[in-house]
Amino acid sequence: MIWRRVLVPASTTLRDLERFISHYAETLHYCSPLFLERIPGSDGVTRDRATLSPYVQIGLSKNPALQFAFREVLLGAHGVALY
């Protein structure tokens, strides 16, 4: 079950970048205005996990006390968001 894999303790995944990134598919579509800021020359979209990794690393280093608390799954037209 995929949700069991995602819902591991946040403290575990946030300290292990590779484990955190492993929750994303190899091919993806991730769009964020922060991506433009953190990855110079990008168009604000990443389409693979390898490109997402430096973006996440920068975010985690800027927010060392960051924690996640699962609330619900939000369904979108082309994917899901964990809130």
C-alpha positions as CSV (number, residue, x, y, z in Angstrom):
1,M,0.0,0.0,0.0
2,I,1.6,3.3,-1.1
3,W,0.2,5.4,1.8
4,R,2.0,3.2,4.3
5,R,5.3,4.1,2.6
6,V,4.5,7.8,2.6
7,L,3.3,8.0,6.1
8,V,6.5,7.2,7.9
9,P,7.6,9.6,10.7
10,A,8.6,12.9,9.3
11,S,11.7,13.1,11.5
12,T,12.9,10.0,9.7
13,T,12.4,11.1,6.1
14,L,13.5,14.8,6.6
15,R,16.9,13.7,7.8
16,D,17.4,11.4,4.8
17,L,17.1,13.2,1.5
18,E,17.3,10.1,-0.6
19,R,14.4,8.4,1.3
20,F,12.4,11.6,1.1
21,I,12.9,11.9,-2.7
22,S,12.1,8.2,-3.1
23,H,8.5,8.9,-2.5
24,Y,8.3,10.6,-5.9
25,A,8.1,8.8,-9.2
26,E,11.2,8.9,-11.4
27,T,9.1,10.8,-14.0
28,L,7.0,13.6,-12.5
29,H,5.6,17.0,-13.0
30,Y,6.4,19.3,-10.1
31,C,5.6,23.0,-10.5
32,S,6.5,25.7,-7.9
33,P,7.4,29.4,-7.9
34,L,10.1,28.6,-5.4
35,F,11.7,26.3,-8.0
36,L,12.3,29.4,-10.1
37,E,14.1,31.0,-7.2
38,R,16.1,28.0,-6.0
39,I,17.1,26.6,-9.4
40,P,18.4,29.4,-11.6
41,G,17.6,29.0,-15.3
42,S,14.6,26.7,-14.6
43,D,11.1,27.3,-15.9
44,G,9.6,26.6,-12.5
45,V,8.9,23.0,-13.4
46,T,10.8,19.7,-12.9
47,R,9.9,16.6,-14.7
48,D,12.2,14.1,-12.9
49,R,13.3,13.1,-9.5
50,A,16.9,13.9,-10.1
51,T,16.1,17.5,-10.8
52,L,13.8,17.7,-7.8
53,S,16.5,16.5,-5.3
54,P,18.6,19.8,-5.3
55,Y,15.4,21.8,-4.9
56,V,14.3,19.8,-1.9
57,Q,17.8,19.9,-0.4
58,I,17.9,23.7,-0.5
59,G,14.4,23.8,1.1
60,L,15.4,21.5,3.9
61,S,18.6,23.4,4.6
62,K,16.7,26.7,4.8
63,N,14.1,25.1,7.2
64,P,16.0,22.8,9.5
65,A,13.1,22.5,12.0
66,L,10.6,21.7,9.2
67,Q,8.1,19.0,10.1
68,F,5.2,17.4,8.2
69,A,1.9,16.4,9.7
70,F,-0.4,14.4,7.5
71,R,-4.0,15.7,7.4
72,E,-5.7,14.4,4.2
73,V,-5.2,13.4,0.6
74,L,-6.4,16.0,-1.9
75,L,-7.2,14.6,-5.4
76,G,-6.4,16.7,-8.4
77,A,-7.1,16.3,-12.1
78,H,-3.7,14.9,-12.8
79,G,-2.4,13.7,-9.4
80,V,-2.7,13.9,-5.6
81,A,-1.4,16.2,-2.9
82,L,-0.8,15.2,0.7
83,Y,-2.0,17.9,3.0
